[in-house]
Amino acid sequence: MTVPILECRGIAKSFGGFAAASGIDLAVEEGAMVGVIGSNGAGKTTLLNIVSGHLKPSKGKVFFRGEDVTGMPSRRLARRGIARSFQVPQLFASATALDNMMMALSLLARPRGEILSRFGDRALEAEAHAALVEYGIDDTATSLVSELPQGTRKLLDIAMATAAEPSLVLLDEPTSGVSNEEKNEVMERLAARFRAHGTTVVFIEHDMDIVERYATRVVALTDGTVIADGTPQEVFAHDQVARVIIGAPVPGRVTEGASGGASGGAMTASGGAAGSPPSPGSAANEPSPTRAAGAPAAQPVSGGGDALTPSPGRAVNANASGGAS
């Protein structure tokens, strides 16, 4: 029997009297691209924070490649092969895209004292440029981050987070703040890159069109529990998902519990969360955790809806509709 790359058993997390996660069970097979959906406060970000070592669960266990890594610090998990990006890009706004990528790569230096000495190295610059090429943003190498459109910032942030070539990548709303016209292009580039490297991806997303197109599997959360787990078609047809997350009945829906054997979830149909504002202690109100190891701590760079400029000479795969596999 194949051991899942990621397994969560009975994960629970409470903030005071608020239960952000209540017995989440999840097993992710290697190479999958799993979309996690649910309304604000459903437990999505809390789950990613626990898996990535930014929070310790109140109960339950996390296993990575069969090893119990529950409560292990994010820096150690990063060395084992788990990377994490956040909803707001963590970048150096006054530096160029290439300099940001070089900083992320230089932090991988051992011993740590070599970080600054590596920064001016031509080999490091070439490595950083190659990373930008992989994400289709090499044409922005000499541009200041503050001048970049939001889609490009998202791609740069994820490129930096994956500098150590992780086998599992956790993405918190990779298309948040990106214009509707450019969301698919951002996801095409991410999916193509992760497919090429055989990377397993778990991503939170509020845009159901994005989830349906790129996720090979969908997990729906509500009130900190899993209510549905299966293919996008199965989960979107699930009665409770349709009512609580998407917000409308879906013809051909299945009964609860018939689409993957899990329970929990809530979410919206075209971006933006459904339901009431998050409760105190929910994911939306949690203190922002520090950035995962492998990329520098930097100022969040916000911005919304700017156009993403395609990289000259780079063909974006228009057929990448299945996500990483």
C-alpha positions as CSV (number, residue, x, y, z in Angstrom):
1,M,0.0,0.0,0.0
2,T,1.3,3.4,-1.0
3,V,2.0,5.8,1.9
4,P,0.4,9.2,1.4
5,I,2.8,12.1,1.1
6,L,0.6,14.0,3.6
7,E,-1.8,12.6,6.2
8,C,-3.8,14.4,8.9
9,R,-5.5,12.4,11.6
10,G,-8.1,13.9,13.8
11,I,-6.6,17.4,13.6
12,A,-8.3,19.9,16.0
13,K,-7.4,23.4,17.0
14,S,-9.2,25.8,19.3
15,F,-8.6,29.5,19.9
16,G,-10.3,30.2,23.3
17,G,-13.8,29.0,22.9
18,F,-13.7,28.9,19.1
19,A,-12.9,25.6,17.3
20,A,-11.1,26.4,14.1
21,A,-10.5,22.7,13.3
22,S,-12.6,19.8,14.7
23,G,-11.2,16.4,13.9
24,I,-10.0,16.8,10.3
25,D,-8.9,13.6,8.6
26,L,-7.1,14.0,5.3
27,A,-4.7,11.9,3.2
28,V,-3.0,13.3,0.1
29,E,-1.4,11.1,-2.6
30,E,1.8,12.2,-4.2
31,G,1.4,14.3,-7.4
32,A,-2.2,15.4,-6.5
33,M,-3.4,19.0,-6.8
34,V,-5.9,19.3,-4.0
35,G,-8.2,22.4,-3.7
36,V,-9.5,23.2,-0.3
37,I,-12.8,25.2,-0.2
38,G,-15.0,26.7,2.5
39,S,-16.3,30.0,3.7
40,N,-14.4,32.4,6.0
41,G,-13.7,30.7,9.4
42,A,-14.2,27.2,8.0
43,G,-10.7,26.2,9.1
44,K,-8.8,26.3,5.7
45,T,-5.9,28.5,6.7
46,T,-5.7,26.9,10.2
47,L,-5.2,23.5,8.5
48,L,-2.4,24.9,6.3
49,N,-0.8,26.6,9.3
50,I,-0.8,23.3,11.2
51,V,0.6,21.2,8.4
52,S,3.3,23.8,7.7
53,G,4.4,24.1,11.4
54,H,3.1,27.6,12.0
55,L,0.6,26.3,14.5
56,K,0.5,23.3,16.8
57,P,-2.8,21.3,16.8
58,S,-4.7,21.0,20.1
59,K,-5.3,17.3,19.1
60,G,-4.4,15.0,16.2
61,K,-1.3,14.1,14.2
62,V,0.3,15.2,11.0
63,F,2.4,12.7,9.0
64,F,4.7,13.6,6.1
65,R,5.9,10.6,4.0
66,G,4.9,8.4,7.0
67,E,6.9,10.4,9.6
68,D,5.1,12.0,12.5
69,V,5.9,15.7,12.1
70,T,3.2,17.1,14.4
71,G,4.3,20.4,15.9
72,M,7.6,20.4,14.1
73,P,8.8,24.0,13.5
74,S,8.3,25.3,10.0
75,R,12.1,25.6,9.4
76,R,12.6,21.9,10.0
77,L,9.6,21.0,7.8
78,A,11.0,23.2,5.0
79,R,14.2,21.2,5.1
80,R,12.1,18.0,4.8
81,G,10.3,19.2,1.7
82,I,7.2,21.2,2.8
83,A,6.9,24.8,1.4
84,R,4.2,27.4,2.2
85,S,3.1,30.6,0.6
86,F,0.7,33.1,2.2
87,Q,-2.3,35.1,0.8
88,V,-0.3,38.4,0.7
89,P,3.1,38.1,-1.1
90,Q,6.0,38.5,1.3
91,L,8.5,40.4,-0.9
92,F,11.1,43.1,-0.8
93,A,9.3,45.9,-2.6
94,S,12.3,48.1,-3.1
95,A,14.4,45.3,-4.7
96,T,14.2,43.8,-8.1
97,A,12.5,40.5,-8.9
98,L,15.9,38.9,-9.5
99,D,17.3,40.2,-6.2
100,N,14.3,38.8,-4.3
101,M,14.9,35.4,-5.9
102,M,18.6,35.5,-5.2
103,M,17.9,36.3,-1.5
104,A,15.6,33.3,-1.3
105,L,18.2,31.0,-2.8
106,S,21.1,32.5,-0.7
107,L,19.2,31.6,2.4
108,L,19.6,27.9,1.5
109,A,23.4,28.4,2.0
110,R,25.1,26.2,4.6
111,P,26.8,27.4,6.8
112,R,24.6,30.4,7.4
113,G,27.5,32.7,7.3
114,E,27.8,32.2,3.6
115,I,24.4,33.9,2.9
116,L,25.8,37.4,2.1
117,S,28.9,36.2,0.5
118,R,26.8,34.2,-2.0
119,F,24.6,37.1,-2.9
120,G,27.0,38.6,-5.5
121,D,27.9,35.2,-7.0
122,R,27.2,34.9,-10.7
123,A,26.3,31.3,-10.3
124,L,23.6,32.3,-7.8
125,E,22.4,35.0,-10.2
126,A,22.1,32.4,-13.0
127,E,20.2,30.0,-10.7
128,A,17.8,32.8,-9.7
129,H,17.2,33.7,-13.3
130,A,16.5,30.1,-14.2
131,A,13.9,30.0,-11.4
132,L,12.2,33.1,-12.8
133,V,12.1,31.4,-16.2
134,E,10.4,28.4,-14.8
135,Y,7.5,30.6,-13.5
136,G,7.4,32.6,-16.7
137,I,8.5,35.9,-15.1
138,D,12.1,36.3,-16.3
139,D,11.2,39.4,-18.3
140,T,10.6,41.2,-15.0
141,A,14.1,40.3,-13.5
142,T,15.3,43.9,-13.4
143,S,12.0,45.5,-12.4
144,L,11.4,46.6,-8.9
145,V,8.8,44.6,-7.1
146,S,6.8,47.7,-6.3
147,E,6.3,48.2,-10.0
148,L,5.1,44.7,-10.7
149,P,1.4,43.7,-11.3
150,Q,-0.2,41.5,-8.6
151,G,-0.2,38.4,-10.7
152,T,3.6,38.6,-11.2
153,R,4.1,39.3,-7.5
154,K,2.2,36.1,-6.6
155,L,4.3,34.1,-9.0
156,L,7.5,35.6,-7.6
157,D,6.4,34.9,-4.1
158,I,5.7,31.3,-4.8
159,A,9.0,30.9,-6.8
160,M,10.8,32.1,-3.7
161,A,8.9,29.8,-1.4
162,T,9.8,26.8,-3.6
163,A,13.5,27.7,-3.9
164,A,14.4,24.6,-2.0
165,E,12.5,22.3,-4.5
166,P,9.9,21.0,-2.0
167,S,7.9,17.9,-2.7
168,L,4.8,19.4,-1.0
169,V,3.6,23.0,-1.6
170,L,0.8,24.7,0.4
171,L,-0.7,27.7,-1.3
172,D,-3.1,30.1,0.5
173,E,-5.3,31.6,-2.2
174,P,-2.8,31.9,-5.0
175,T,-5.1,34.0,-7.2
176,S,-6.3,36.4,-4.4
177,G,-6.0,40.0,-5.6
178,V,-5.3,39.0,-9.2
179,S,-7.6,40.3,-11.9
180,N,-10.2,37.9,-13.2
181,E,-8.6,38.1,-16.7
182,E,-5.3,37.0,-15.4
183,K,-6.2,34.3,-12.8
184,N,-6.1,31.4,-15.3
185,E,-2.7,32.5,-16.6
186,V,-1.3,32.5,-13.2
187,M,-2.7,29.1,-12.4
188,E,-1.6,27.8,-15.8
189,R,2.0,28.7,-15.0
190,L,1.8,27.3,-11.5
191,A,0.2,24.0,-12.7
192,A,2.7,23.6,-15.5
193,R,5.7,24.2,-13.2
194,F,4.4,21.8,-10.5
195,R,3.5,19.1,-13.0
196,A,7.0,19.3,-14.5
197,H,8.6,18.7,-11.1
198,G,6.0,16.2,-9.9
199,T,5.2,18.5,-7.0
200,T,2.2,17.7,-4.7
201,V,0.0,20.8,-4.1
202,V,-2.7,21.7,-1.6
203,F,-4.2,25.1,-2.3
204,I,-7.0,27.2,-0.8
205,E,-9.2,29.0,-3.3
206,H,-12.5,30.9,-3.3
207,D,-13.0,31.0,-7.0
208,M,-14.9,27.8,-7.9
209,D,-14.0,28.1,-11.6
210,I,-10.3,27.9,-10.7
211,V,-10.9,25.0,-8.4
212,E,-12.9,23.1,-11.0
213,R,-10.3,23.6,-13.7
214,Y,-7.1,23.0,-11.8
215,A,-7.8,20.7,-8.8
216,T,-7.6,17.0,-9.3
217,R,-9.4,16.6,-6.0
218,V,-11.5,18.9,-3.7
219,V,-11.9,19.0,0.0
220,A,-14.7,21.1,1.4
221,L,-14.6,22.4,5.0
222,T,-17.2,24.0,7.2
223,D,-17.0,24.7,10.9
224,G,-13.6,23.1,11.1
225,T,-14.7,19.7,9.7
226,V,-14.6,18.0,6.3
227,I,-18.0,17.7,4.7
228,A,-17.0,16.4,1.3
229,D,-14.0,15.0,-0.4
230,G,-13.8,13.8,-4.0
231,T,-13.5,15.1,-7.6
232,P,-14.6,18.7,-8.3
233,Q,-17.8,17.4,-9.9
234,E,-18.6,15.2,-7.0
235,V,-18.0,17.8,-4.4
236,F,-19.8,20.6,-6.2
237,A,-22.9,18.3,-6.5
238,H,-22.8,17.5,-2.8
239,D,-26.0,18.8,-1.1
240,Q,-24.3,20.6,1.8
241,V,-21.6,22.1,-0.3
242,A,-24.1,23.4,-2.7
243,R,-26.2,25.0,0.0
244,V,-23.5,26.3,2.4
245,I,-20.5,27.0,0.2
246,I,-21.7,27.6,-3.4
247,G,-25.0,28.9,-2.1
248,A,-27.4,27.3,-4.6
249,P,-28.9,23.9,-5.2
250,V,-27.0,21.9,-7.9
251,P,-28.9,19.6,-10.3
252,G,-27.8,16.0,-10.0
253,R,-26.5,16.6,-6.4
254,V,-25.5,13.6,-4.3
255,T,-26.6,13.0,-0.7
256,E,-24.3,13.9,2.2
257,G,-21.5,11.4,2.7
258,A,-21.7,9.9,-0.8
259,S,-18.9,11.9,-2.5
260,G,-15.7,10.7,-0.7
261,G,-16.5,9.5,2.7
262,A,-15.5,12.7,4.5
263,S,-17.5,15.4,6.3
264,G,-17.4,19.2,6.5
265,G,-17.2,22.4,4.3
266,A,-18.5,25.8,2.9
267,M,-17.6,28.0,0.0
268,T,-18.5,30.4,-2.9
269,A,-19.0,30.1,-6.7
270,S,-17.0,32.8,-8.3
271,G,-14.5,34.2,-5.9
272,G,-15.1,35.7,-2.5
273,A,-16.2,33.8,0.6
274,A,-19.8,33.1,1.5
275,G,-21.4,33.2,4.9
276,S,-21.1,35.4,7.9
277,P,-17.9,37.3,8.9
278,P,-15.2,35.2,10.6
279,S,-15.5,34.5,14.3
280,P,-12.8,35.6,16.7
281,G,-9.9,33.1,16.4
282,S,-10.9,32.0,12.9
283,A,-8.3,31.8,10.2
284,A,-9.1,35.3,9.0
285,N,-8.4,36.8,12.4
286,E,-5.4,34.7,13.4
287,P,-2.1,36.5,13.9
288,S,-0.2,36.3,10.7
289,P,2.5,33.6,11.0
290,T,6.0,34.3,10.0
291,R,7.1,33.2,6.5
292,A,8.2,29.6,6.1
293,A,11.9,28.9,6.1
294,G,13.6,29.0,2.7
295,A,12.4,32.5,1.9
296,P,13.2,35.8,3.6
297,A,11.0,37.7,6.0
298,A,9.9,40.7,4.0
299,Q,7.2,43.3,3.9
300,P,3.9,42.1,2.5
301,V,3.3,43.7,-1.0
302,S,-0.3,44.2,-1.8
303,G,-2.0,45.3,-4.9
304,G,-5.0,44.2,-6.8
305,G,-6.1,43.2,-10.2
306,D,-3.1,44.4,-12.3
307,A,-2.5,42.7,-15.6
308,L,0.0,39.9,-15.8
309,T,2.6,40.4,-18.6
310,P,3.4,37.2,-20.3
311,S,7.1,36.4,-20.6
312,P,8.4,37.0,-24.2
313,G,9.1,33.7,-25.9
314,R,7.3,31.6,-23.3
315,A,4.3,29.6,-24.3
316,V,1.8,29.2,-21.5
317,N,0.2,25.8,-21.6
318,A,-3.4,26.4,-22.5
319,N,-4.3,22.8,-21.9
320,A,-3.3,22.5,-18.3
321,S,-6.7,21.9,-16.9
322,G,-6.0,19.1,-14.5
323,G,-3.4,20.5,-12.3
324,A,-0.3,18.6,-11.1
325,S,-0.4,14.9,-11.5
